[in-house]
Amino acid sequence: PSLACVAVSLDAHPWRLLIPTGLSCSFAFLFPIGTPPNAIAYSTGYFTMSQMASTGAILTVVMFVLLAMDVAFLIPSLLPMEGAPDWAKEACEV
């Protein structure tokens, strides 16, 4: 909710900040504690922490590049994002 109000204060649609933030929260590829599948894979003993970190760093960079492209091109073409909508302005009034 606070990020939505930041978008409203910038006169932007809240989705412009909320979608990238929500998607980037799932980029936990670096360490075993990032997601349960990471922990399961690490617990088998086939991977070392450095192997997971190096592979995870590459995946994280790739995903952030794809996210930046989505935010710049795909999301604005699919969703209306001209200015802050009235419902967001009302929700963020103090």
C-alpha positions in Angstrom: 0.0 0.0 0.0 2.8 2.5 0.7 4.3 2.0 -2.7 0.9 2.6 -4.3 0.8 6.0 -2.5 4.3 6.8 -3.7 3.1 6.3 -7.2 0.0 8.5 -6.6 2.3 11.2 -5.2 4.3 11.0 -8.5 0.9 11.1 -10.4 1.6 7.7 -11.9 -0.7 4.6 -11.9 0.1 2.4 -8.9 0.5 -0.6 -11.2 3.6 1.1 -12.7 5.4 0.5 -9.4 3.5 -2.5 -7.9 3.9 -4.9 -10.8 7.7 -4.6 -11.1 8.1 -4.8 -7.3 5.9 -7.9 -7.0 7.7 -9.6 -9.8 11.1 -8.8 -8.6 10.3 -10.3 -5.2 10.4 -13.7 -6.8 14.0 -13.3 -8.0 15.5 -15.2 -5.1 18.0 -17.4 -7.1 21.2 -16.7 -5.2 21.0 -18.7 -2.0 19.3 -21.8 -0.6 17.1 -19.8 1.7 15.6 -17.9 -1.2 12.8 -20.3 -2.0 11.8 -23.8 -0.9 12.9 -25.4 -4.2 16.4 -23.8 -3.7 16.6 -25.4 -0.2 15.5 -28.8 -1.5 18.1 -28.7 -4.3 20.9 -27.6 -1.9 20.0 -30.2 0.7 20.8 -33.0 -1.8 24.5 -32.1 -1.6 25.0 -32.0 -5.3 25.5 -28.2 -5.3 27.9 -26.0 -3.3 26.9 -22.6 -2.1 29.3 -20.9 -4.6 27.7 -22.9 -7.5 24.3 -21.7 -6.4 25.4 -18.1 -6.0 27.2 -17.9 -9.4 24.3 -19.5 -11.3 21.8 -17.5 -9.3 23.6 -14.2 -10.1 23.4 -14.9 -13.8 19.7 -15.8 -13.5 19.0 -12.7 -11.5 20.7 -10.4 -14.0 18.8 -12.0 -16.9 15.5 -11.7 -15.0 16.1 -8.0 -14.2 16.8 -7.3 -17.8 13.6 -9.1 -18.9 11.7 -7.2 -16.2 13.0 -3.9 -17.4 11.9 -4.7 -20.9 8.5 -5.7 -19.6 8.1 -2.5 -17.7 9.2 -0.4 -20.6 7.3 -2.1 -23.4 4.9 -4.9 -22.6 3.1 -3.8 -19.4 2.3 -0.2 -20.7 0.9 -1.7 -23.9 -1.4 -4.1 -22.0 -2.5 -2.0 -19.1 -3.8 1.6 -19.0 -1.4 3.7 -16.9 -2.1 7.3 -17.6 -1.9 9.2 -14.3 -3.2 8.1 -10.9 -6.7 6.8 -11.0 -9.4 8.2 -8.7 -9.6 5.1 -6.5 -5.9 5.3 -5.8 -6.1 9.0 -4.9 -8.9 8.3 -2.5 -7.1 5.4 -0.9 -4.0 7.5 -0.3 -5.6 10.5 1.2 -4.3 11.2 4.7 
